[in-house]
Amino acid sequence: MDVKIDRDGCIGCGVCAQICPEVFRIADDGLSEVIAPAAGFEDKVEEAADDCPVEVIHTDV
């Protein structure tokens, strides 16, 4: 699974990092970023994408 965040639209709420800290974190600039491959965490990544209030997490299987 390929995971990308549209950082231009990110509001830095942190819900993705709360749901799946293995793949996401809040960077020094206050926005979310992908820090690791999603392998093994696909369900949590999909949950994070579904729960993102601005819908900026995109996945390709």
N, C-alpha and C positions, 0 to 999 in steps of 0.2 A: 504494500500500500504506500502510495506517495502522498505526503501531507504538505500542504502549503498554507501560509497565512497571508492574507492581503493586509499587510501592515499599514497601508494608507487608510484603511477603514477601521482598523483596530482601535478600541477605546481603552484597552488595558484593564479591563474589569477583572481579569485573572481567573475566570471560571474554568478555562481550559487547563491551566496549571493546577487548579484544585482537583479537577477530575482525573487528570493524567499527567502527573509531574514527571513521569518517566520520559515523556515526549515533548512537553511544553514547559516554558518558564516565562517569567516576566523579565525582560532585559533591562539593562541600566537606563534605557530611554523611556521605560514605563510601558512599553508595548510587548505583546506576546511574541514569542519566537519558538520555532521548532529546534529542539536540541539533540534529538536522537531519532533513528528510524522507528517506525510504528510497529515493526515486526513483533508479534506477541501481545500487542496492546490494541489491536484493531477495534475491539468492542469499546474500549475506553475512549479512543480517538473519535469514533463515530458519535459517542455520547457527548463528547466535548463539542464536536461540530454542530450537533443538534441543539445543544444548550447555549451556544454562542449567541448573545443578544443582537449582534450586528452581522451575523452570518458570514464571517470572513475566513473561516477554516474550510479548506477545500481538500477533498480526498479523491484519489484515483486508485482503483483496485487493479 
